[in-house]
């Protein structure tokens, strides 16, 4: 019995102890990795094609580095499972597969005319691929990754699922749940980690918020109006591109519904029928943008945003004109239809020219704000008077084109006559402003006489414009038209305070008068200093015709502390070295004259010359 026990003990001692092998947990900062790849490879400028190509190249490098190739010759895909993941790069492969499929879908979404039915099927297929790879990535990270990596992978998969359902336009409740899950994870992760990671998580939460609000709107749990959705999509980010495209489609549908009730276009007392649906939608889009531009909330909009809105307005009116002219080409011989289309084209062109004037007015306001800054301000480039002269040239040309367009009709009503008169007054004001800044240009160049005359001419032009404004047939309407143009320059201006625009002309008159006095005084002072400067120069001249004190350069006075650079605001050239360098005397080659040639007696060479042989007949006839 003891022997059996001893044998059992020996067997137990010889049996190796099984050590539990703990597999290492991989760590990936998913959001930071994805964001850096997107921003560095195209998505900063919404270039999804470039980002998709980057993902493809990145996958090829990962496959080669891991030697995880799919065979040479016949392609056989190798599946990535839990047992396959022995390196963190396997998780990167799955993540970039999801990113490549998602970027391909977004590339189809960003087509100029939108995806057609065939492309939309392809788009949804790529989004399903992205959801498949994102789900696999979440499952692998749950087993092979640490807790934070698993949580981020789960949020990434939830976002992909929500994006697919968001694009499919159904099952909004499930899409809302996925977006909320992703937001909850990023809100929690934004409380920990580095500052950079916290900022990224908060940005992702802000990017998910518009999609969540839109899903709530579709589910019916939000009282948000369709027109108020435009305020949500003002943020920027790749996560908002699906939302913005969806929002644009919704707004286009809403415009189509509103355009069904829009049957005519009113302009200066004329009513032009609109039969084309595309024309109605384009005009309605431009009018909505005009309301946003001139509304009270637009006072706080930056100038860059206003300029971008003007570009959208121009695009909408150009689309409307294109539709009108295509209808004109297919109108045939119907005179009434052609007259209506020609009138509508004229009205839309006039409104487009008016908006062009307003945009140039805004550019003038921006240039004037920079013109008043100090020249030492390094933040913005200081505006030169010549730039304002060019802008006022454009405004004068625009006002002239608008006046010619309105006065081109045969039978003009009273509103058109008043509008032409207002255009002439505007042109007079623009000419006065242009002359004023042209005088400023000559003044900065030191040409006092020319500046003096131009300031006098600007004053007379401003006075004539003020007289025309006061003698207008309908001054209240004229001032209101000026109010619409000057509201961009004076955001707080109210319609009942529109006479302040006439006050602006009076201010211009006062400025011209003070500038005239300044230029006159400056010219007299310069003339008084001419004899003094001349006497100084004459006293500095010597009998040899050279000045007593020669101008020396820095390279010649290196042992003396003397500034060779002029004042910061002066235009004196720095005296560092003389360029081009002065001429220097160079010794020339000696000239040798051979004067002994004529007095040398050379020996005779006749005996060495070849003698001609003579025949028998040459002896008799020489």
Secondary structure, 3 states (H helix, E strand, C coil): CHHHHHHHHHHHHHCCCCCCCCCCCECCCHHHHHHHHHHHCCHHHCCHHHHHHHHHHHHHHHHHHHCCCCCCCCCCCCCCCCCCCCCHHHHHHHHHHHHHHHHHHHHHHCCCCCCCHHHHHHHHHHHHHHHHHHHHHHHHHHHHECHHHHHHHHHHHHHHHHHHHHHHCCCHHHHHHHHHHHHHHHHHHCCCCCHHHHHHHHHHHHHHHHHHHHHHHHHCCCCCCCHHHHHHHHCCCHHHHHHHHHHHHHHHHHHHHHHCCCCEEEECCEEEECCCHHHHHHHHHHHHHHHHHHCHHHHHCCHHHHHHHHHHHHHHHHHHHHHHHHHHHCCCCCHHHHHHHHHHHHHHHHHHHHHHHHHHHHHHHHHHHHHCCCCCCCCCCCCCHHHHHHHHHHHHHHHHHHHHHHCCCCCCCHHHHHHHHHHHHHHHHHHHHHHHHHHHHHHHCCCHHHHHHHHHHHHHHHHHHHHHHHCCCCHHHHHHHHHHHHCCCCCCCCHHHCCHHHHHHHHHHHHHHHHHHHHHHHHHHHHHHHHHHHHHHHHCECCCCCECCCCCCHHHCCCCCCCCCCCCCCCCCCCCCCCCCCCCCCCCCCCCCCCCHHHCCCCCCHHHCCCCCCCCHHHCCC
